[in-house]
Amino acid sequence: MTTATFYRTVMAASGERDRERMRRATAAVLHALRDRLTVEEADQAQAQLPLELKEIWAEGERAERVPLRLGREEFYERVQREAGLPSPREARWMTLAVFAALKEQLSPGEAGDVFAQLPKALKELWLEALVRP
């Protein structure tokens, strides 16, 4: 999948029409997810992204970090803050859309590895994430 296709998938899943807001939200979700994963798992997921998204994934990355303990609400708050979204509800909606695109982008094995590292509430969100026609 190309970066453009990934973004189109996010737009289709979210219904978002503002490309810039969609890009900010995508970056915020990718950063929050990366920081929730172990460094090794984050590197493996990043390796399967298109070049532009690999670069976005790496923004602000620290080599010596431990996974952040982000529950669902903390995850939404972080996405909302970083993307400049008006509400946690919109952050949830964009998270669902980016998760849907990631599930299409990542190999089944890698998607399963990411899923395994999520807390229960985010696992539920990952399972809920579907691309809407």
MILO-566016 format. One record per atom (N, C-alpha, C): x, y, z; atom name; residue in three letters; residue number from 1. Coordinates in Angstrom, 3 decimals, always signed. Each point is the difference from the previous one (the first is absolute). Example, Ala and Ser with C-alpha at 12.3 -4.5 7.8 and 13.67 -1.06 7.14 Angstrom:
2
          X          Y          Z   atom   rest    nr
    +13.190     -5.690     +7.800      N    ALA     1
     -0.890     +1.190     +0.000     CA    ALA     1
     +0.900     +1.200     +0.000      C    ALA     1
     -0.350     +1.050     -0.720      N    SER     2
     +0.820     +1.190     +0.060     CA    SER     2
     -0.770     +1.090     +0.730      C    SER     2
! end
This chain:
133
          X          Y          Z   atom   rest    nr
     +0.859     -1.180     +0.000      N    MET     1
     -0.859     +1.180     +0.000     CA    MET     1
     +0.901     +1.238     +0.000      C    MET     1
     -0.340     +0.963     -0.816      N    THR     2
     +0.741     +1.259     -0.030     CA    THR     2
     -0.502     +0.913     +1.121      C    THR     2
     +0.750     +1.061     +0.246      N    THR     3
     -0.440     +0.986     +0.989     CA    THR     3
     -1.344     +0.596     -0.406      C    THR     3
     -0.147     +0.319     -1.277      N    ALA     4
     -1.261     +0.587     -0.474     CA    ALA     4
     -1.166     -0.959     +0.223      C    ALA     4
     +0.220     -1.279     -0.253      N    THR     5
     -1.054     -0.993     +0.222     CA    THR     5
     -0.316     -0.118     +1.486      C    THR     5
     +1.026     +0.041     +0.835      N    PHE     6
     -0.209     -0.054     +1.448     CA    PHE     6
     -0.882     +1.169     +0.436      C    PHE     6
     +0.344     +1.203     -0.466      N    TYR     7
     -0.791     +1.184     +0.358     CA    TYR     7
     -1.431     -0.095     -0.538      C    TYR     7
     -0.154     -0.513     -1.210      N    ARG     8
     -1.362     -0.178     -0.536     CA    ARG     8
     -0.794     -0.977     +0.863      C    ARG     8
     +0.662     -1.030     +0.491      N    THR     9
     -0.658     -0.968     +0.876     CA    THR     9
     -0.439     +0.671     +1.293      C    THR     9
     +0.866     +0.834     +0.570      N    VAL    10
     -0.354     +0.729     +1.225     CA    VAL    10
     -1.183     +0.927     -0.273      C    VAL    10
     +0.041     +0.691     -1.118      N    MET    11
     -1.102     +0.919     -0.327     CA    MET    11
     -1.308     -0.762     -0.195      C    MET    11
     +0.064     -1.152     -0.665      N    ALA    12
     -1.212     -0.794     -0.215     CA    ALA    12
     -0.542     -0.534     +1.320      C    ALA    12
     +0.892     -0.455     +0.868      N    ALA    13
     -0.433     -0.576     +1.277     CA    ALA    13
     -0.524     +1.058     +0.960      C    ALA    13
     +0.539     +1.215     -0.085      N    SER    14
     -0.382     +1.055     +0.949     CA    SER    14
     -1.093     +0.918     -0.527      C    SER    14
     -0.100     +0.096     -1.310      N    GLY    15
     -0.917     +0.976     -0.578     CA    GLY    15
     +0.564     +1.414     +0.028      C    GLY    15
     +1.241     +0.145     +0.456      N    GLU    16
     +0.660     +1.310     +0.073     CA    GLU    16
     +0.267     +0.518     -1.410      C    GLU    16
     -0.334     +1.261     -0.247      N    ARG    17
     +0.215     +0.591     -1.325     CA    ARG    17
     +1.163     +0.988     -0.009      C    ARG    17
     +0.414     +0.451     +1.178      N    ASP    18
     +1.108     +0.948     +0.115     CA    ASP    18
     +1.307     -0.802     +0.006      C    ASP    18
     +0.733     +0.063     -1.110      N    ARG    19
     +1.220     -0.813     -0.128     CA    ARG    19
     +1.052     +0.346     +1.053      C    ARG    19
     +0.172     +1.274     +0.275      N    GLU    20
     +1.024     +0.393     +0.971     CA    GLU    20
     -0.348     -0.517     +1.393      C    GLU    20
     -1.244     +0.120     +0.395      N    ARG    21
     -0.407     -0.510     +1.313     CA    ARG    21
     +0.157     -1.525     +0.047      C    ARG    21
     -0.328     -0.675     -1.097      N    MET    22
     +0.164     -1.446     -0.067     CA    MET    22
     +1.473     -0.383     +0.132      C    MET    22
     +0.888     +0.746     -0.644      N    ARG    23
     +1.436     -0.295     +0.097     CA    ARG    23
     +0.516     +0.223     +1.425      C    ARG    23
     -0.441     +1.093     +0.631      N    ARG    24
     +0.413     +0.254     +1.396     CA    ARG    24
     -0.496     -1.112     +0.914      C    ARG    24
     -1.239     -0.401     -0.192      N    ALA    25
     -0.574     -1.056     +0.841     CA    ALA    25
     +0.702     -1.330     -0.245      C    ALA    25
     +0.323     -0.290     -1.253      N    THR    26
     +0.720     -1.237     -0.309     CA    THR    26
     +1.345     -0.012     +0.705      C    THR    26
     +0.726     +1.099     -0.079      N    ALA    27
     +1.300     +0.087     +0.672     CA    ALA    27
     -0.158     -0.171     +1.505      C    ALA    27
     -1.000     +0.624     +0.579      N    ALA    28
     -0.213     -0.091     +1.451     CA    ALA    28
     -0.304     -1.434     +0.424      C    ALA    28
     -0.824     -0.693     -0.764      N    VAL    29
     -0.318     -1.398     +0.331     CA    VAL    29
     +1.244     -0.868     -0.155      C    VAL    29
     +0.750     +0.193     -1.076      N    LEU    30
     +1.218     -0.790     -0.192     CA    LEU    30
     +0.992     +0.229     +1.136      C    LEU    30
     +0.159     +1.243     +0.431      N    HIS    31
     +0.933     +0.300     +1.097     CA    HIS    31
     -0.468     -0.635     +1.310      C    HIS    31
     -1.275     +0.111     +0.299      N    ALA    32
     -0.522     -0.574     +1.244     CA    ALA    32
     +0.131     -1.520     -0.014      C    ALA    32
     -0.302     -0.613     -1.141      N    LEU    33
     +0.129     -1.454     -0.102     CA    LEU    33
     +1.457     -0.415     +0.136      C    LEU    33
     +0.891     +0.671     -0.708      N    ARG    34
     +1.433     -0.307     +0.084     CA    ARG    34
     +0.486     +0.044     +1.441      C    ARG    34
     -0.406     +1.041     +0.717      N    ASP    35
     +0.478     +0.167     +1.369     CA    ASP    35
     -0.637     -0.989     +0.966      C    ASP    35
     -1.073     -0.649     -0.414      N    ARG    36
     -0.659     -1.017     +0.829     CA    ARG    36
     +0.648     -1.368     -0.185      C    ARG    36
     +0.705     -0.185     -1.134      N    LEU    37
     +0.641     -1.272     -0.329     CA    LEU    37
     +1.432     -0.044     +0.522      C    LEU    37
     +0.548     -1.209     +0.116      N    THR    38
     +1.423     -0.117     +0.300     CA    THR    38
     +0.783     +0.566     -1.181      C    THR    38
     +1.245     +0.379     +0.233      N    VAL    39
     +0.839     +0.539     -1.068     CA    VAL    39
     +0.118     -1.018     -1.133      C    VAL    39
     +0.201     -1.265     +0.353      N    GLU    40
     +0.159     -1.038     -1.017     CA    GLU    40
     -1.263     -0.141     -0.856      C    GLU    40
     -1.146     -0.036     +0.652      N    GLU    41
     -1.258     -0.146     -0.739     CA    GLU    41
     -0.293     +1.246     -0.834      C    GLU    41
     +0.302     +1.166     +0.548      N    ALA    42
     -0.196     +1.242     -0.752     CA    ALA    42
     +0.865     +0.001     -1.258      C    ALA    42
     +1.236     -0.462     +0.115      N    ASP    43
     +0.891     -0.064     -1.163     CA    ASP    43
     -0.537     -0.963     -1.057      C    ASP    43
     -0.544     -1.124     +0.444      N    GLN    44
     -0.543     -0.985     -0.944     CA    GLN    44
     -1.233     +0.544     -0.715      C    GLN    44
     -0.854     +0.698     +0.722      N    ALA    45
     -1.182     +0.600     -0.628     CA    ALA    45
     +0.428     +1.096     -0.976      C    ALA    45
     +0.934     +0.839     +0.421      N    GLN    46
     +0.473     +1.089     -0.859     CA    GLN    46
     +0.556     -0.536     -1.316      C    GLN    46
     +0.683     -1.123     +0.045      N    ALA    47
     +0.619     -0.573     -1.197     CA    ALA    47
     -1.024     -0.332     -1.081      C    ALA    47
     -1.257     -0.171     +0.377      N    GLN    48
     -1.031     -0.369     -0.974     CA    GLN    48
     -0.803     +1.197     -0.519      C    GLN    48
     +0.399     +1.189     +0.403      N    LEU    49
     -0.712     +1.204     -0.446     CA    LEU    49
     +0.644     +0.581     -1.258      C    LEU    49
     -0.770     +0.727     -0.820      N    PRO    50
     +0.598     +0.725     -1.128     CA    PRO    50
     +0.964     +1.074     +0.523      C    PRO    50
     +0.929     +0.420     -0.834      N    LEU    51
     +1.088     +0.897     +0.412     CA    LEU    51
     -0.476     +1.228     +0.771      C    LEU    51
     -0.953     +0.747     -0.524      N    GLU    52
     -0.446     +1.220     +0.686     CA    GLU    52
     -0.547     -0.315     +1.394      C    GLU    52
     -0.723     -1.099     +0.130      N    LEU    53
     -0.543     -0.367     +1.310     CA    LEU    53
     +1.093     -0.521     +0.931      C    LEU    53
     +1.040     -0.623     -0.558      N    LYS    54
     +1.154     -0.395     +0.819     CA    LYS    54
     +0.631     +1.242     +0.630      C    LYS    54
     +0.117     +1.062     -0.808      N    GLU    55
     +0.593     +1.243     +0.497     CA    GLU    55
     -0.884     +0.629     +1.072      C    GLU    55
     -1.299     -0.005     -0.212      N    ILE    56
     -0.928     +0.531     +1.010     CA    ILE    56
     +0.095     -0.828     +1.270      C    ILE    56
     +0.016     -1.315     -0.128      N    TRP    57
     +0.104     -0.912     +1.144     CA    TRP    57
     +1.237     +0.337     +0.834      C    TRP    57
     +1.110     +0.329     -0.673      N    ALA    58
     +1.271     +0.241     +0.687     CA    ALA    58
     +0.088     +1.370     +0.670      C    ALA    58
     -0.874     +0.943     -0.352      N    GLU    59
     +0.062     +1.345     +0.585     CA    GLU    59
     -0.078     -0.078     +1.522      C    GLU    59
     +1.002     +0.565     +0.660      N    GLY    60
     -0.008     +0.058     +1.456     CA    GLY    60
     +0.346     -1.305     +0.689      C    GLY    60
     +0.389     -1.013     -0.751      N    GLU    61
     +0.332     -1.310     +0.577     CA    GLU    61
     +1.297     +0.091     +0.792      C    GLU    61
     +0.010     -0.661     +1.128      N    ARG    62
     +1.220     -0.109     +0.806     CA    ARG    62
     +0.413     -1.464     +0.032      C    ARG    62
     +1.265     -0.270     -0.246      N    ALA    63
     +0.487     -1.381     -0.042     CA    ALA    63
     -0.124     -0.676     +1.362      C    ALA    63
     +0.229     +0.744     +1.050      N    GLU    64
     -0.033     -0.559     +1.358     CA    GLU    64
     -1.314     +0.370     +0.668      C    GLU    64
     -1.039     -0.744     -0.280      N    ARG    65
     -1.287     +0.288     +0.620     CA    ARG    65
     -0.658     -1.293     +0.437      C    ARG    65
     -0.916     +0.128     +0.900      N    VAL    66
     -0.834     -1.134     +0.399     CA    VAL    66
     -1.414     +0.308     -0.477      C    VAL    66
     -0.793     -1.027     -0.282      N    PRO    67
     -1.361     +0.258     -0.472     CA    PRO    67
     -0.800     +0.812     +1.021      C    PRO    67
     -0.720     +0.990     -0.497      N    LEU    68
     -0.870     +0.787     +0.877     CA    LEU    68
     -1.227     -0.820     +0.358      C    LEU    68
     -0.460     +0.159     +1.197      N    ARG    69
     -1.210     -0.686     +0.436     CA    ARG    69
     -1.185     +0.916     -0.302      C    ARG    69
     -0.483     -0.116     -1.215      N    LEU    70
     -1.128     +0.817     -0.437     CA    LEU    70
     -1.242     -0.869     -0.074      C    LEU    70
     -0.987     +0.322     +0.819      N    GLY    71
     -1.299     -0.638     -0.132     CA    GLY    71
     -0.767     +0.693     -1.106      C    GLY    71
     -1.219     -0.403     -0.209      N    ARG    72
     -0.804     +0.555     -1.095     CA    ARG    72
     -0.172     +1.509     +0.129      C    ARG    72
     -0.390     +0.480     +1.177      N    GLU    73
     -0.248     +1.440     +0.164     CA    GLU    73
     +1.280     +0.807     -0.153      C    GLU    73
     +1.102     -0.504     +0.559      N    GLU    74
     +1.282     +0.704     -0.142     CA    GLU    74
     +0.444     +0.027     -1.467      C    GLU    74
     -0.256     -1.092     -0.690      N    PHE    75
     +0.331     -0.073     -1.424     CA    PHE    75
     -0.777     +1.064     -0.768      C    PHE    75
     -1.321     +0.074     +0.244      N    TYR    76
     -0.834     +1.009     -0.673     CA    TYR    76
     +0.457     +1.414     +0.337      C    TYR    76
     +0.307     +0.244     +1.272      N    GLU    77
     +0.437     +1.338     +0.413     CA    GLU    77
     +1.287     +0.393     -0.711      C    GLU    77
     +0.911     -0.952     -0.113      N    ARG    78
     +1.259     +0.300     -0.676     CA    ARG    78
     -0.239     +0.300     -1.481      C    ARG    78
     -0.811     -0.809     -0.654      N    VAL    79
     -0.314     +0.232     -1.416     CA    VAL    79
     -0.698     +1.350     -0.165      C    VAL    79
     -0.955     +0.282     +0.864      N    GLN    80
     -0.730     +1.269     -0.075     CA    GLN    80
     +0.958     +1.177     +0.131      C    GLN    80
     +0.877     -0.062     +0.989      N    ARG    81
     +0.940     +1.095     +0.259     CA    ARG    81
     +0.979     +0.173     -1.168      C    ARG    81
     +0.616     -1.088     -0.432      N    GLU    82
     +1.018     +0.103     -1.052     CA    GLU    82
     -0.601     +0.419     -1.346      C    GLU    82
     -1.190     -0.484     -0.307      N    ALA    83
     -0.620     +0.302     -1.297     CA    ALA    83
     -0.814     +1.283     +0.020      C    ALA    83
     -0.238     +0.555     +1.201      N    GLY    84
     -0.819     +1.204     +0.098     CA    GLY    84
     -1.462     -0.261     -0.310      C    GLY    84
     -0.476     -1.170     +0.389      N    LEU    85
     -1.402     -0.358     -0.242     CA    LEU    85
     -0.884     +0.603     +1.084      C    LEU    85
     -1.256     +0.289     -0.307      N    PRO    86
     -0.862     +0.687     +0.957     CA    PRO    86
     -0.502     -0.852     +1.163      C    PRO    86
     +0.045     -1.334     -0.121      N    SER    87
     -0.570     -0.817     +1.073     CA    SER    87
     +0.620     -1.390     +0.026      C    SER    87
     -0.077     -0.667     +1.166      N    PRO    88
     +0.440     -1.396     +0.069     CA    PRO    88
     -0.820     -0.895     -0.939      C    PRO    88
     -1.258     +0.359     -0.214      N    ARG    89
     -0.841     -0.794     -0.904     CA    ARG    89
     +0.576     +0.008     -1.417      C    ARG    89
     +0.441     +1.173     -0.455      N    GLU    90
     +0.611     +0.071     -1.326     CA    GLU    90
     +1.338     -0.741     -0.024      C    GLU    90
     +0.749     +0.063     +1.106      N    ALA    91
     +1.256     -0.748     +0.087     CA    ALA    91
     -0.275     -1.498     -0.102      C    ALA    91
     -1.074     -0.458     +0.618      N    ARG    92
     -0.378     -1.412     -0.079     CA    ARG    92
     -0.313     -0.369     -1.445      C    ARG    92
     -0.779     +0.830     -0.665      N    TRP    93
     -0.394     -0.272     -1.376     CA    TRP    93
     +1.223     -0.082     -0.913      C    TRP    93
     +0.938     +0.922     +0.167      N    MET    94
     +1.204     -0.012     -0.834     CA    MET    94
     +0.898     -1.186     +0.360      C    MET    94
     +0.046     -0.369     +1.272      N    THR    95
     +0.775     -1.176     +0.400     CA    THR    95
     -0.559     -1.245     -0.670      C    THR    95
     -1.311     -0.138     +0.001      N    LEU    96
     -0.625     -1.135     -0.691     CA    LEU    96
     +0.400     -0.030     -1.474      C    LEU    96
     -0.015     +1.147     -0.647      N    ALA    97
     +0.323     +0.072     -1.426     CA    ALA    97
     +1.458     -0.371     -0.267      C    ALA    97
     +0.909     +0.502     +0.820      N    VAL    98
     +1.423     -0.322     -0.197     CA    VAL    98
     +0.251     -1.469     +0.321      C    VAL    98
     -0.622     -0.516     +1.046      N    PHE    99
     +0.130     -1.428     +0.301     CA    PHE    99
     -0.502     -0.839     -1.180      C    PHE    99
     -1.101     +0.407     -0.617      N    ALA   100
     -0.531     -0.735     -1.155     CA    ALA   100
     +1.022     -0.023     -1.136      C    ALA   100
     +0.616     +1.146     -0.276      N    ALA   101
     +1.009     +0.069     -1.060     CA    ALA   101
     +1.223     -0.843     +0.356      C    ALA   101
     +0.410     +0.041     +1.258      N    LEU   102
     +1.145     -0.808     +0.432     CA    LEU   102
     -0.283     -1.488     -0.153      C    LEU   102
     -1.209     -0.405     +0.335      N    LYS   103
     -0.347     -1.415     -0.124     CA    LYS   103
     +0.065     -0.460     -1.458      C    LYS   103
     -0.243     +0.894     -0.936      N    GLU   104
     +0.150     -0.334     -1.419     CA    GLU   104
     +1.460     +0.045     -0.427      C    GLU   104
     +0.773     +0.908     +0.592      N    GLN   105
     +1.396     +0.199     -0.391     CA    GLN   105
     +0.918     -1.093     +0.538      C    GLN   105
     -0.149     -0.349     +1.252      N    LEU   106
     +0.906     -0.944     +0.647     CA    LEU   106
     -0.320     -1.432     -0.414      C    LEU   106
     +1.030     -0.827     -0.001      N    SER   107
     -0.234     -1.423     -0.243     CA    SER   107
     -0.858     -0.542     +1.143      C    SER   107
     -0.718     -1.093     -0.219      N    PRO   108
     -0.811     -0.560     +1.091     CA    PRO   108
     +0.825     -0.314     +1.249      C    PRO   108
     +1.210     -0.496     -0.195      N    GLY   109
     +0.851     -0.309     +1.151     CA    GLY   109
     +0.394     +1.244     +0.777      C    GLY   109
     +0.371     +1.052     -0.719      N    GLU   110
     +0.389     +1.249     +0.666     CA    GLU   110
     -1.197     +0.656     +0.664      C    GLU   110
     -1.150     -0.014     -0.671      N    ALA   111
     -1.213     +0.553     +0.616     CA    ALA   111
     -0.319     -0.753     +1.288      C    ALA   111
     +0.190     -1.306     -0.007      N    GLY   112
     -0.222     -0.800     +1.204     CA    GLY   112
     +0.977     +0.344     +1.105      C    GLY   112
     +1.246     +0.277     -0.365      N    ASP   113
     +1.007     +0.384     +0.997     CA    ASP   113
     -0.338     +1.351     +0.628      C    ASP   113
     -0.443     +0.953     -0.819      N    VAL   114
     -0.415     +1.310     +0.528     CA    VAL   114
     -1.183     -0.196     +0.936      C    VAL   114
     -0.992     -0.744     -0.451      N    PHE   115
     -1.198     -0.274     +0.796     CA    PHE   115
     +0.375     -0.594     +1.359      C    PHE   115
     +0.947     -0.923     +0.016      N    ALA   116
     +0.391     -0.686     +1.236     CA    ALA   116
     +0.562     +0.958     +1.044      C    ALA   116
     +0.562     +1.124     -0.430      N    GLN   117
     +0.600     +0.940     +0.952     CA    GLN   117
     -0.967     +1.073     +0.489      C    GLN   117
     -1.194     +0.021     -0.535      N    LEU   118
     -0.966     +1.019     +0.415     CA    LEU   118
     -0.732     -0.427     +1.264      C    LEU   118
     -0.360     +0.974     +0.848      N    PRO   119
     -0.840     -0.335     +1.153     CA    PRO   119
     -1.407     -0.352     -0.489      C    PRO   119
     -0.772     -0.622     +0.860      N    LYS   120
     -1.321     -0.511     -0.380     CA    LYS   120
     -0.865     +1.042     -0.713      C    LYS   120
     -0.079     +1.202     +0.539      N    ALA   121
     -0.878     +1.021     -0.587     CA    ALA   121
     +0.442     +0.384     -1.409      C    ALA   121
     +1.303     +0.067     -0.242      N    LEU   122
     +0.481     +0.319     -1.349     CA    LEU   122
     -0.107     -1.208     -0.924      C    LEU   122
     +0.084     -1.204     +0.560      N    LYS   123
     -0.248     -1.197     -0.815     CA    LYS   123
     -1.427     +0.025     -0.527      C    LYS   123
     -0.935     +0.391     +0.850      N    GLU   124
     -1.400     +0.088     -0.429     CA    GLU   124
     -0.144     +1.004     -1.142      C    GLU   124
     +0.705     +1.124     +0.105      N    LEU   125
     -0.046     +1.017     -1.052     CA    LEU   125
     +0.618     -0.539     -1.294      C    LEU   125
     +1.119     -0.694     +0.118      N    TRP   126
     +0.667     -0.598     -1.166     CA    TRP   126
     -0.957     -0.959     -0.714      C    TRP   126
     -0.699     -0.816     +0.775      N    LEU   127
     -0.946     -0.954     -0.590     CA    LEU   127
     -1.189     +0.705     -0.648      C    LEU   127
     -0.382     +1.137     +0.548      N    GLU   128
     -1.131     +0.769     -0.523     CA    GLU   128
     +0.341     +0.724     -1.303      C    GLU   128
     +1.277     +0.258     -0.211      N    ALA   129
     +0.443     +0.812     -1.141     CA    ALA   129
     -0.199     -0.744     -1.317      C    ALA   129
     -0.862     +0.554     -0.829      N    LEU   130
     -0.279     -0.550     -1.328     CA    LEU   130
     -0.028     +1.131     -1.006      C    LEU   130
     +0.412     -0.295     -1.207      N    VAL   131
     -0.105     +0.990     -1.065     CA    VAL   131
     -1.449     +0.032     -0.448      C    VAL   131
     -0.563     +1.187     -0.005      N    ARG   132
     -1.382     +0.166     -0.444     CA    ARG   132
     -0.005     +0.413     -1.463      C    ARG   132
     -0.883     -0.588     -0.796      N    PRO   133
     -0.014     +0.346     -1.433     CA    PRO   133
     -0.382     +1.445     -0.243      C    PRO   133
! end
